[in-house]
């Protein structure tokens, strides 16, 4: 489990690093930075349940904010535009869908850690 936790920490650290060029980098660096800290703590068996619950609720609500963009992406003809750097400048729903997916990954990891913390 320790290897998985450090791998997740590195992944979220990379996510935070690539947000430097984002239109709103501060919030995303903080989101992914907090996830990095949570993953490192989990690697040492520390699961701050109250923080995880609050963090999970906030990220879930924030993801809901971006859901209309995801719906627009789902109904679009070209689903591959999600991975096109030029398309995010043309269509706001591409960036919203990416942000929704990032938050969904965060929420999934938080749920995983909440389940792990109950076993301890």
C-alpha positions, 0 to 999 in steps of 0.5 A: 500500500505504501508504494500505491500511496506514494505513486498517488502522491507523485501523480497529484504532485505532477497534476499540481505542477502542470496547473502552472499554465492554467487560467486559474492555477492557484486553486488547482495547485492547492487542490492537487497539493492537498491531495499530495499531502493526504497521499503522503500521510496515508503512506504513513498510515495517517488518515485524517477522517474529518479533513477527508470528509470535508475535502471530499464534500468540497471537491464533490460540490465543486465537481457538480459545478462543472457537470454541465460542461461534461454533459456538453462534451458527452453530447459533442460529436468528437469526444477526442477533443478532450485530449486536444490542447487547442480545443480547450481554447475554442470550447469552454466545456473541454476545460470544464470536463477536464476539471470535472475529471480531475476532481472526480479522481480526487473524490475517488481517492478520498473515498478509498482513504475513508474506507481504508481509515475505517479498517484501522 
